[in-house]
């Protein structure tokens, strides 16, 4: 099989529909089958999927979409099974042996989980080498990143076929070498969110001003080069080593102050800081127009390609 064409999606929430749009719009030969327990599934998908297909031939995409009645029907001839069900360990542990029992031997098994590792999900499977996490950065029909997170049991061939599929679709799959809580993108994003929340809760800056600082500085910079490449460039001929050598004391002082401020401010989910930060976000933004966000993000990504 040179390129998977029959794709089964388990779950039709926001991530599921976004992946459906991605497969259907970027892989014109594929057929997508959806399995979900919601009783109004077909009406729900018909109503919501077109909003994810704004730049695609909607008629062609929808003509290649179908629905399954149960797991056996959903996976019996699938080349890929992609799971984005409840973020619940017991659900994921129970679903993969059922999928494995009905899917062909060549089928790729992908989980879109935000944090439950493949080694945990696969513990009741007969062949644990078949499962790999493919974690998107939301929304996947816009954002090119897929974190490919193998377990110690995941076969090299599964990883290579997974990478090839996404590269053929023009996406950016990146192998995460070891399983870790939250994988890499969320760890980085949530670290910044914690620091931002700490700064706002101290009254150093408000929510909207902090967002302006990020979008007018590191936001566009990181669209071109990540933190290591950016700071390596900042060190001139001496690279990252020179950069740290020149301002390492300030870097360490910032790290120390951050740890102390987070500790003193009780910056934990559910802490006292949360109500005020969330209130500021609500007052500043209300309901965010995600269509505008996605349109501008596409423009940024297209500009970076040039």
Secondary structure as GFF3:
##gff-version 3
##sequence-region A 1 306
A	DSSP	beta_strand	6	10	.	.	.	ID=ss1
A	DSSP	alpha_helix	14	26	.	.	.	ID=ss2
A	DSSP	beta_strand	31	35	.	.	.	ID=ss3
A	DSSP	alpha_helix	41	48	.	.	.	ID=ss4
A	DSSP	three_ten_helix	49	52	.	.	.	ID=ss5
A	DSSP	alpha_helix	58	63	.	.	.	ID=ss6
A	DSSP	beta_strand	65	67	.	.	.	ID=ss7
A	DSSP	alpha_helix	71	75	.	.	.	ID=ss8
A	DSSP	beta_strand	80	83	.	.	.	ID=ss9
A	DSSP	alpha_helix	89	102	.	.	.	ID=ss10
A	DSSP	beta_strand	108	111	.	.	.	ID=ss11
A	DSSP	alpha_helix	118	121	.	.	.	ID=ss12
A	DSSP	three_ten_helix	128	130	.	.	.	ID=ss13
A	DSSP	beta_strand	131	136	.	.	.	ID=ss14
A	DSSP	beta_strand	145	149	.	.	.	ID=ss15
A	DSSP	alpha_helix	156	168	.	.	.	ID=ss16
A	DSSP	beta_strand	172	176	.	.	.	ID=ss17
A	DSSP	alpha_helix	185	201	.	.	.	ID=ss18
A	DSSP	alpha_helix	207	215	.	.	.	ID=ss19
A	DSSP	alpha_helix	218	224	.	.	.	ID=ss20
A	DSSP	alpha_helix	227	234	.	.	.	ID=ss21
A	DSSP	three_ten_helix	236	238	.	.	.	ID=ss22
A	DSSP	alpha_helix	239	265	.	.	.	ID=ss23
A	DSSP	alpha_helix	273	285	.	.	.	ID=ss24
A	DSSP	alpha_helix	290	305	.	.	.	ID=ss25
###
